[in-house]
Amino acid sequence: MMTQRKHSAAGWDVELEAGDDAPSNPRVRAGEAVFSERFALALSRREALLGVAAIGVAGCAGAPSLNAEADAGAAQRDSFNFAELVTAGPADENMHVADGHQAQVLIRWGDALFPDAPEFDPYAQTAAAQARQFGYNCDYIGFVPLPTTGDEDARGVLCVNHEYTSRDVMFPQMRGADHNRRALTTEELEVEMTAHGGAVVEIVRHGDVWSVDVAGPRNRRITAETPMAITGPARGAAYLRTSEDPAGETILGTINNCAGGMTPWGTYLMAEENFNAYFGRDEAPQELTALERRYGYGGTYGYDWRRIARRFDIDAEPNEINRFGWVVEVDPEDPNSTPRKHTALGRFKHEGSTTTIA
């Protein structure tokens, strides 16, 4: 029989944030440099080399070349020719923007993404409804311009990450004196899983007003259960094989997608960050393995998805967690395309991922 973990009196979200703040990759051996120290050393070497190069450039070309760079920077700063927003007093419920600017709500959690999406009802949420609606907690937003049609002034595609859920706010039934200690129902857990991932949304502008095109052919929801292909050197590796995927080539879903980026070829990158919070076990072991300590998992805190999906139980499916912590590439032009997790880009808690033409 599975036991239910009790949350602390401080609240589930507070507990989750505290877990994220705790460093999980300490120095393994005495005297071994951690990444931040190696990075600082590399940066200091780079600055020293650049300093030598700058002296050489100044000696050959003279000071005007350096002044020209400074002048260009000043001109760039001057291009922001609006008055800075000045606020005073406590925050309120209103959106404040600089003079001459305006803000509007384009899309909210639960808003329809498709013509058949049901009307949002926070008191009657279902996973089936959430799969047709905009997801929860946006982190990254990318934009792809599209050709206009008819009387439109502009058209484009938004690519949005839905990083995590705040269940104390998400479910009205959680409110009350005992809400911190109540376990989510099966239906609520399914809604939570479906609210993760991302969304591809077509938007149009008429005059100064943007709106969502619910009939847009590119509209898509990506969730914690969307099938994804594995690419790169880790494809088929033993540590990516599970009972549901013995070949180690297909993963279900993406989670805790922080920032991302748009590629020069028009695809959308989703970066998986704190994936460790979604995996747990009923009872914490006497001692964690080195890998569990390194990635910050193995205990009982975090999401309770293992109650409805065996793959999130570390003891039942120990390799499933290795299938997260990657960069995911999505084709926003084709809602039927299979997203790809690129193992060649490395596995860790990605804060973001973007590209540049250099």
Secondary structure as GFF3:
##gff-version 3
##sequence-region A 1 358
A	DSSP	alpha_helix	12	21	.	.	.	ID=ss1
A	DSSP	alpha_helix	35	61	.	.	.	ID=ss2
A	DSSP	alpha_helix	64	78	.	.	.	ID=ss3
A	DSSP	alpha_helix	127	130	.	.	.	ID=ss4
A	DSSP	beta_strand	138	146	.	.	.	ID=ss5
A	DSSP	beta_strand	154	162	.	.	.	ID=ss6
A	DSSP	alpha_helix	167	170	.	.	.	ID=ss7
A	DSSP	three_ten_helix	172	174	.	.	.	ID=ss8
A	DSSP	three_ten_helix	179	181	.	.	.	ID=ss9
A	DSSP	alpha_helix	186	195	.	.	.	ID=ss10
A	DSSP	beta_strand	197	206	.	.	.	ID=ss11
A	DSSP	beta_strand	209	212	.	.	.	ID=ss12
A	DSSP	beta_strand	220	222	.	.	.	ID=ss13
A	DSSP	beta_strand	227	231	.	.	.	ID=ss14
A	DSSP	three_ten_helix	238	240	.	.	.	ID=ss15
A	DSSP	beta_strand	250	252	.	.	.	ID=ss16
A	DSSP	beta_strand	257	262	.	.	.	ID=ss17
A	DSSP	beta_strand	268	272	.	.	.	ID=ss18
A	DSSP	three_ten_helix	275	278	.	.	.	ID=ss19
A	DSSP	alpha_helix	290	295	.	.	.	ID=ss20
A	DSSP	three_ten_helix	305	307	.	.	.	ID=ss21
A	DSSP	three_ten_helix	310	312	.	.	.	ID=ss22
A	DSSP	three_ten_helix	320	323	.	.	.	ID=ss23
A	DSSP	beta_strand	327	330	.	.	.	ID=ss24
A	DSSP	beta_strand	340	342	.	.	.	ID=ss25
A	DSSP	three_ten_helix	343	345	.	.	.	ID=ss26
###
